């Protein structure tokens, strides 16, 4: 049994080496500093949101914006290098114009490779602005830090009057199928969500599994995958958020029936909710997030959540 | 130590900050308690210690922008607490703590902080209030942080005595055993800014978020 697992890990490490080296050759250097800027606007004639302007530097790429039936624009974020390498510094800037509606997803999991010796951690900075009555739905796949990986992500989200946000993040423990759990060096998430100039949510997560074990029940305990889902709409009052929380708590209870996953929900200080998930298996996370998104969108917008095509 | 005593009438014994949910779900049992407390100190303890220091420095270095800094500090900590009950519990303890300190003498800074928070309808978090009060009273910063962390750990152990089959002697041993973690957390917090203060406790977050849904509750949070 152990022999099988070792073989799986060896194969996985081999694949990682090929992917990493291939990406390094592709770009001819060990480090990449790249940015992707996406500006979305609502076409006042058609009501459809369009990608009005973009600035793209490899390996970050968006092929095109697809029209969604509810008038939103859908883009798939590609990292054509296959993942983040040590020392990579990526920047994503998204500007959702007034009344525009945008869905962003990824083409697959974000893989964080082990850096070469002496390399700095891979980093990604996300600068997000949602204009007046705009809506951003950010629905990515999981971040998977490989063994030895180092990663730092900073996200700043600014919501203007009436702006809405559905934003989830999923962190896997590593390559679970290869038996690789919490073998990364360090992962950091820094997220600020501000509405009308006021900070309504701030998260600072720094994970160093070798220094501070994830198996402590004060952290993940028996769970391995962790997810956070921010649901916001600026201007919705506290009493309404309590009602939505109650409704979503009922939804989450259906997904919490098994002992393999924990779902929690609470109102933020204003203008939104946070859903927290800890799961034994990564595959149990996405169905719950999608259902919460579907019910919350109906409650907040009276509309059906349209799944990004690749998620269906 | 007087201000960190669990007997101080600020309501400290009425909160479990999500631990009650974890016990109800059998995620924390007596054998895991020491490890849980160590992790709690390394994460939530660290975050609160950094904010305690920031409050302390506000209290001991009066500046012209005190009111703004005080409000922003508390607003930031509110934003970092994911559960409504956790924010409310910390806010209740902080407000009661500062009101208690206010009653001990004529402290313009403490009274100003209470007034500013009331007018702005902002929370007063326990760690920030404890730091501010300690700074105003001229205590030593590291000692104030140690006292605050010890107080928090002792409150959780006390909560466990009511939630779990945990006797006095075992509780004392557990609290004694985490003192190195208290000291280490105090040390780590000394060089960390409030913007860098981190906390990762998703299971306890779940406990605090789901506490309102518990059918039977001993604690407010």
Interface residues (C-beta under 8 A of the other chain):
Chain A: X188 X192 X193 X198 X199 X200 X201 X202 X203 X204 X205 X206 X207 X212 X213 X216 X217 X218 X219 X220 X221 X223 X226 X249 X262 X263 X264 X265 X266 X267 X268 X269 X274 X276 X277 X278
Chain B: X22 X27 X28 X32 X35 X36 X37 X38 X39 X40 X42 X43 X44 X47 X75 X76 X78 X79 X80 X82 X83 X84 X85 X87 X195 X196 X197 X198 X199 X200 X201 X202 X203 X204 X205 X206 X207 X208 X209 X210 X213
